[in-house]
Amino acid sequence: NAGVTQTPKFRVLKTGQSMTLLCAQDMNHEYMYWYRQDPGMGLRLIHYSVGEGTTAKGEVPDGYNVSRLKKQNFLLGLESAAPSQTSVYFCATYAGGLYEQYFGPGTRLTVT
Amino acid sequence: AQSVSQHNHHVILSEAASLELGCNYSYGGTVNLFWYVQYPGQHLQLLLKYFSGDPLVKGIKGFEAEFIKSKFSFNLRKPSVQWSDTAEYFCSVGGSQGNLIFGKGTKLSVKP
């Protein structure tokens, strides 16, 4: 039972490059979220999904796209990376109801 | 929109000192409240949560928090901190889509 995993753990991109971050869960949770963590800013919601095939924008969606083709996977894409997207990205899952969110180990992304 | 305020950016304590970290939220209705901890280089882990009932909530590692509805507060406490409590602590409130709205975090440094 791996819980929530994220791939890759680290990545360095040049401005304008694209990449996809993968979040995978084996907890059968309906809800999945992508947050970014920046120093002094806490975690901010980028996009989320309330079930397979659904996605919605969060607080800071600009420059990102997401897809949830399978229930267990939630992909975060950067089409044209910018230095402002240098951050640590966390995926989280949630079963609904009176439960907490479970976080993945994070992906540290640097855009030069 | 809901928001969370954490009063202290960085707290420095000696071992065995008592800890209280302040957290205030903006929403006046029913709230679900959480404290998460992030040890250096690690992902977020749940310390404790409040959904309803007894306003004094006990969590892991000797932490507790008190929900005071009239003050919109959910302060985290520990009677005696250890060096291993050095971490960043995040207060959060549950959002309408099961997401979490985080405060900016409080870094705790415990001197041995």
Boltz contact constraints between the chains, C-beta under 6 A:
constraints:
  - contact:
      token1: [A, 31]
      token2: [B, 98]
      max_distance: 6.0
  - contact:
      token1: [A, 33]
      token2: [B, 99]
      max_distance: 6.0
  - contact:
      token1: [A, 40]
      token2: [B, 104]
      max_distance: 6.0
  - contact:
      token1: [A, 42]
      token2: [B, 102]
      max_distance: 6.0
  - contact:
      token1: [A, 42]
      token2: [B, 103]
      max_distance: 6.0
  - contact:
      token1: [A, 42]
      token2: [B, 104]
      max_distance: 6.0
  - contact:
      token1: [A, 42]
      token2: [B, 105]
      max_distance: 6.0
  - contact:
      token1: [A, 43]
      token2: [B, 102]
      max_distance: 6.0
  - contact:
      token1: [A, 45]
      token2: [B, 99]
      max_distance: 6.0
  - contact:
      token1: [A, 48]
      token2: [B, 99]
      max_distance: 6.0
  - contact:
      token1: [A, 94]
      token2: [B, 98]
      max_distance: 6.0
  - contact:
      token1: [A, 98]
      token2: [B, 51]
      max_distance: 6.0
  - contact:
      token1: [A, 100]
      token2: [B, 46]
      max_distance: 6.0
  - contact:
      token1: [A, 100]
      token2: [B, 49]
      max_distance: 6.0
  - contact:
      token1: [A, 101]
      token2: [B, 100]
      max_distance: 6.0
  - contact:
      token1: [A, 103]
      token2: [B, 43]
      max_distance: 6.0
  - contact:
      token1: [A, 103]
      token2: [B, 44]
      max_distance: 6.0
  - contact:
      token1: [A, 105]
      token2: [B, 43]
      max_distance: 6.0
  - contact:
      token1: [A, 106]
      token2: [B, 43]
      max_distance: 6.0
